Structure formats: C-alpha cells, structure tokens
C-alpha cells in the first residue's frame, strides 16, 4: 500500500520538478563523494609527506659529526642546545636524541632528560636501535599527537648503532590544512549544486519542449495507444527514419509480406529487409505516393507513402500497404452486389411494364389478348429458367445471367443464350464472385455497345467440355479499332466520354490473371465484336 502511495506521489510531481531534483541530488551526491575522497586522499598524502620530511630531517641530524661526537661523549648540554636549534630551523614539534640504550640526551622538556624514550611514547625503538633501520611513526606523546621520523646514529669507525634521533611534526598543522580544504570544498559543493539547479531548469525546459510538453505517464499511454492502433489496423505499416533504419513495423506488414515473425526487423536498414523498397526515394524527393500499385516480395500491393516532416526537414517516411487481391475481392463483391441490384431493378421494371400492358388489355376488354400475352411472357421466362437450370445449375451464375437477360429486355435488347450451352462442371475451388464479375462486366459492355450502335441482340455461348470453361459473348456494336484493342484493358481507358468508366475491362483482366485465364477479341468494324474467355478448371502450379 505504501509503495502504491509512493508511486502516485512521484507520478504527481511534474517532470520539470523531477528533473531538477534528480539532477541536483546527483550533482550534490557526486560532489560529496568526490569531496570525501579528496579530503581522505589529502590527509593521507599530507601524513605521508610530513612523515617523509620528519624521517629526512632525522637522517640528516643522525649523520652530523657534532651529533655523533656529542653522543659518544654523552654530552647532553651540546645535544640539548643543538636539538632546540634544529627543531626551530625545521619547524618541527621536537627533536629528541638518545643514546644506544634509548636514554634521552636531548628533549624539549628538560625534566625528560636521562629517562628512556619509550616510557611515555609507547615505542621501544627496536627497529632503529637493534636493527639499525629508520622508520616513520604516528603516535601521541608528551607533546601531543605527531608524525615522527626515527633514524639510528652510527659510529663512523665501527658502524655500530650508538644512538637514535627522533624528529616529530605536529598533526595539528595537518588538521588546520584539512579544515581549510574542507571549507573550500563545501563552497565548491554549494556553487556546483546551485549551478546544477539552473542547468537542470534549462535542460528540463528544453526536454519538455522536445516532447511537446507531455509528462512521462502521458507519453507511455500514447505509446501504448500507438502500438494498439498499429496492431489493430489490417493494413501493413512501415516507418523509417532519415537514415533508412526501420522504426515501425506492425504485425500486418509481417503477415502481408510473408516475413519471418521470429527475426527482429526494427532497427535494421530498409534495404536489408526489403531490397526492392522505394521508401528511400521518397526520403530523397519528399514527394508522396498515393494508391500506387507495386510488386514487393512477389506480391502485388496498393501502397501509400508519405514523408514525415519536422521543422521543414524530412526526418522519415511512413508507408501503408495492402494486398491488391484483397481490394480486388472487395471490388468483386461490390460488382456482384451491383449485378444483383441491377437484376432486381430490371426485373421489377420489366414486370411493372408487363403488368401495365396486361391491365390495359383488360380495361379495353381484350381478354384473350391479355391471356395470350401473359402466357407468352410466362412461357418465355419459363423456357429461359428451364435452360439455365439444365445448362447452368450453379445458382449464383444462373442468377447473374437471368438478371442480365432482364436488363437486356429493359434496354429493348435481347440476350440470346445458346440452348446447346453447358456450364455444369464449374469446380468448387473457382471463385463464384470473380466469375460473376467477369461475366457481368463483359455482358454489360456488350449491351451498351449494341445499344449505342442500334443493334438488337447479344449472344452468349458457354461450354465446360475439356479442361477449360469457355464463354463466348458476341455483340452488334460498332467494333473495335486496332488502337482500341491494344489499350482496352488499361485503367481509365474507355470509349465513353462520361466520367467513371474505364474500370470494367481493367478489372476483368485482373480477375482473369488471378484465375490463370485469358481473353481474346475478334472484331469487325460496323458489325460487332466477339469476346472469348477461357478459364482453366484446375489452376496451373
């Protein structure tokens, strides 16, 4: 519970305040650590330097002929006077000289003369007097705490130890130096802390501006929402920075391009993942692409590419894409719905006209003619229905043809279906939506071409013999020139001047490509065009 309250309390503090406190505390902590280390290091260095100085003075005094001679003659008066002078000259706390037994011959306190040096110093001087080795010692003696250097005095002739010299420097001087350093260091710490606060304020303001004034918690939520949004859309999304390195790649993109889901993609260069990508060109030109058809990873895609601009500079590119066959499937379904709607509209219009005719005949008392007309229409539709049931048992395809038959009658034309037609072996694997879209578009084009050329009939023949499904559609239009035949499948190309045309044959060609089928035309000017569509029952591998 306390941890949650603490987390809520921290989250309640604004980022600017948090950065100032954090940077200030870091600077303060670093300065304190450095200060403690510096003081410790200075203290040790001073102790070592003073000890070395004390030892050097002690060694120098131990080699003086006057000192050696006075020790040999046990001349305490000479040594006492000389030790006092040497202590003053070297700013030492004391200079003590003893014989080979450690008995004081010179000491700042006259009452200590003639007494052993270790009585109140806690040192038996063994290293100097017995082993003849100089050494440094820190101890508290009768004159206070000090650092001492002790050196043996040797007889020049026998090289035997005949005495000892002890030179001490007060530790109080070291503490004074350290106190001065400490005051200076505390001043530096406070100045550094104040400077760090001002630096932190400037840095926090710059940082807040860079993240558009958002708090970290808000950024985290936006990041989660952004990831959720990327993964929820069905379109693949890729984003790169200005170096071409991938920064965003959603799961839909991986699935669409058939990439390995276990291989990390983010952080790689776009060319290492998609060598054929044109995102780097958008990065160079800054020109967006919309609804562009491209081949990538052996898949046909509809791609949108948009440069990311910040401060009037291109800092990256975002691309969204989707497989074209998915869009074609949607288009096919829309075409199928449109065909069904046309069929229903045509039937409703056709039967409305028939009912009006029959009603008129009844009103003028032409009862026999009314019955004959109704029977004729009934027989005509029944014959067509019987033909479709026999030749095209598939309800979707036969429904489409029935709708187009009624559409032709509405337009004052006749859709003749060859009674010898047979379309009973449509494989289950063949998409009925694509097949209906192909037939519907071709029949609509034939109807319009025949109507515009004042023709009367469109013929349809179907056969499923052999390994292919074959549809032949013949109109009575004005025919096609060589130029029209060469570009008739291009998107937007149409013989009609009205907007919104030029898509039907383009869609037919794409659907036939998906079904591994093909289409051919035989056209005679002013006489009409015959279209032959061939679709294999089994798609080649």
WOCORQUI-V438197 format. One record per backbone hydrogen bond with DSSP energy under -1.0 kcal/mol. CO is the residue of the C=O (numbers start at 0). NH is the residue of the N-H. If there is no record, write none. Layout:
[[CO:NH] [CO:NH]]
This chain:
[[0:4] [1:5] [2:6] [3:7] [4:8] [5:9] [6:10] [7:11] [9:12] [13:17] [14:18] [15:19] [16:20] [17:21] [18:22] [19:23] [20:24] [21:25] [22:26] [23:27] [24:28] [25:29] [26:30] [27:31] [28:32] [29:33] [30:34] [31:35] [32:36] [33:37] [34:38] [35:39] [36:40] [37:41] [38:42] [39:43] [40:44] [41:45] [42:46] [43:47] [44:48] [45:49] [46:50] [47:51] [48:52] [49:53] [50:54] [51:55] [52:56] [53:57] [54:58] [55:59] [56:60] [57:61] [60:63] [63:67] [64:68] [65:69] [66:70] [67:71] [68:72] [69:74] [73:75] [74:78] [75:79] [76:80] [77:81] [78:82] [79:83] [80:84] [81:85] [82:86] [83:87] [84:88] [85:89] [86:91] [93:167] [95:165] [96:104] [96:105] [97:163] [98:101] [101:116] [102:98] [103:113] [105:96] [108:111] [109:112] [111:114] [114:103] [115:118] [117:121] [124:128] [125:129] [125:130] [126:132] [134:149] [136:147] [138:145] [140:143] [143:140] [144:170] [145:138] [146:168] [147:136] [148:166] [149:134] [150:164] [152:161] [152:162] [154:158] [159:154] [162:152] [163:97] [164:150] [165:95] [166:148] [167:92] [167:93] [168:146] [170:174] [171:175] [172:176] [173:177] [174:178] [175:179] [176:180] [177:181] [178:182] [179:183] [180:184] [181:185] [182:186] [183:187] [184:188] [185:189] [186:190] [187:191] [188:192] [189:193] [190:194] [191:195] [192:196] [193:197] [194:198] [195:199] [196:200] [197:201] [198:202] [199:203] [200:204] [201:205] [202:206] [203:207] [204:208] [205:209] [206:210] [207:212] [208:211] [210:213] [214:218] [215:219] [216:220] [217:221] [218:222] [219:223] [220:224] [221:225] [222:226] [223:227] [224:228] [225:229] [226:230] [227:231] [228:232] [235:320] [236:249] [237:318] [238:246] [238:247] [239:316] [240:243] [243:269] [244:240] [245:266] [247:238] [249:253] [250:254] [251:255] [252:256] [253:258] [264:267] [267:245] [268:271] [269:273] [273:276] [277:281] [278:282] [279:283] [280:284] [281:285] [288:304] [291:302] [293:300] [298:295] [299:323] [300:293] [301:321] [302:291] [303:319] [304:288] [305:317] [307:314] [309:312] [312:309] [315:307] [316:239] [317:305] [318:237] [319:303] [320:235] [321:301] [322:326] [323:327] [324:328] [325:329] [326:330] [327:331] [328:332] [329:333] [330:334] [331:335] [332:336] [333:337] [334:338] [335:339] [336:340] [337:341] [338:342] [339:343] [340:344] [341:345] [342:346] [343:347] [344:348] [345:349] [346:350] [347:351] [348:352] [349:353] [350:354] [351:355] [352:356] [353:357] [354:358] [355:359] [356:360] [357:361] [358:362] [359:363] [360:365] [361:364] [364:366] [365:369] [366:370] [367:371] [368:372] [369:373] [370:374] [371:375] [372:376] [373:377] [374:378] [375:379] [376:380] [377:381] [378:382] [379:383] [380:384] [381:385] [382:386] [383:387] [384:388] [385:389] [386:390] [387:391] [390:422] [393:397] [394:398] [395:399] [396:400] [397:401] [398:402] [399:403] [400:404] [401:405] [402:406] [403:407] [404:408] [405:409] [406:410] [407:412] [408:411] [413:457] [415:459] [417:420] [426:429] [430:434] [431:435] [432:436] [433:437] [434:438] [435:439] [436:440] [437:441] [438:442] [439:443] [440:444] [441:445] [442:446] [443:447] [444:448] [445:449] [446:450] [447:451] [448:452] [449:454] [450:453] [455:413] [457:415] [458:473] [459:417] [460:471] [461:421] [462:469] [466:536] [468:534] [469:462] [470:532] [471:460] [472:530] [473:458] [477:525] [480:484] [481:485] [482:486] [486:489] [489:492] [501:491] [502:506] [503:507] [504:508] [505:509] [506:510] [507:511] [508:512] [509:513] [510:514] [511:516] [512:515] [517:533] [519:531] [521:529] [523:526] [523:527] [527:523] [528:474] [529:521] [530:472] [531:519] [532:470] [533:517] [534:468]]
